[in-house]
Amino acid sequence: MAYKISDDCIACGACEAECPVNAISEQDGKMVIDADTCVECGACAGVCPVDAPSAE
């Protein structure tokens, strides 16, 4: 199942830069993961300073 980013997101962009398939973008001041593009690699979760991305 694709990763999702919780409301804890601070929109720092660390996850967007780390995503190998460019599935993450900023929308309305929060980072969002496109579930259809996400390959569930977990790279985003590994770099997030507030642990916002998680597998759902």
One Martini backbone bead per residue (centre of mass of N, CA, C, O) as a GRO file, in nm:
protein
   56
    1MET     BB    1   0.098   0.035   0.020
    2ALA     BB    2   0.090   0.350   0.012
    3TYR     BB    3   0.209   0.632   0.109
    4LYS     BB    4   0.154   0.873   0.373
    5ILE     BB    5   0.087   1.207   0.488
    6SER     BB    6   0.067   1.373   0.760
    7ASP     BB    7  -0.016   1.657   0.957
    8ASP     BB    8   0.294   1.683   1.057
    9CYS     BB    9   0.376   1.832   0.825
   10ILE     BB   10   0.635   2.096   0.725
   11ALA     BB   11   0.728   2.132   0.422
   12CYS     BB   12   1.055   2.081   0.361
   13GLY     BB   13   1.121   1.852   0.111
   14ALA     BB   14   1.288   1.593   0.172
   15CYS     BB   15   1.106   1.376   0.036
   16GLU     BB   16   1.097   1.481  -0.254
   17ALA     BB   17   1.409   1.451  -0.308
   18GLU     BB   18   1.407   1.123  -0.242
   19CYS     BB   19   1.216   1.043  -0.461
   20PRO     BB   20   1.251   0.815  -0.735
   21VAL     BB   21   0.934   0.886  -0.873
   22ASN     BB   22   0.795   1.161  -0.817
   23ALA     BB   23   0.533   1.138  -0.589
   24ILE     BB   24   0.605   1.425  -0.466
   25SER     BB   25   0.412   1.712  -0.349
   26GLU     BB   26   0.293   2.036  -0.320
   27GLN     BB   27  -0.013   2.109  -0.121
   28ASP     BB   28  -0.124   2.347   0.068
   29GLY     BB   29   0.150   2.326   0.258
   30LYS     BB   30   0.177   2.013   0.170
   31MET     BB   31   0.276   1.698   0.144
   32VAL     BB   32   0.216   1.470  -0.138
   33ILE     BB   33   0.114   1.140  -0.233
   34ASP     BB   34   0.107   0.946  -0.516
   35ALA     BB   35  -0.033   0.637  -0.516
   36ASP     BB   36   0.020   0.553  -0.824
   37THR     BB   37   0.347   0.611  -0.800
   38CYS     BB   38   0.410   0.466  -0.560
   39VAL     BB   39   0.670   0.207  -0.447
   40GLU     BB   40   0.723   0.159  -0.136
   41CYS     BB   41   1.034   0.229  -0.029
   42GLY     BB   42   1.073   0.461   0.221
   43ALA     BB   43   1.253   0.715   0.173
   44CYS     BB   44   1.079   0.937   0.303
   45ALA     BB   45   1.078   0.826   0.597
   46GLY     BB   46   1.398   0.840   0.636
   47VAL     BB   47   1.403   1.187   0.611
   48CYS     BB   48   1.195   1.267   0.811
   49PRO     BB   49   1.182   1.485   1.094
   50VAL     BB   50   0.847   1.397   1.171
   51ASP     BB   51   0.724   1.125   1.067
   52ALA     BB   52   0.489   1.152   0.835
   53PRO     BB   53   0.550   0.909   0.676
   54SER     BB   54   0.335   0.621   0.590
   55ALA     BB   55   0.209   0.317   0.587
   56GLU     BB   56  -0.139   0.220   0.481
   0.00000   0.00000   0.00000
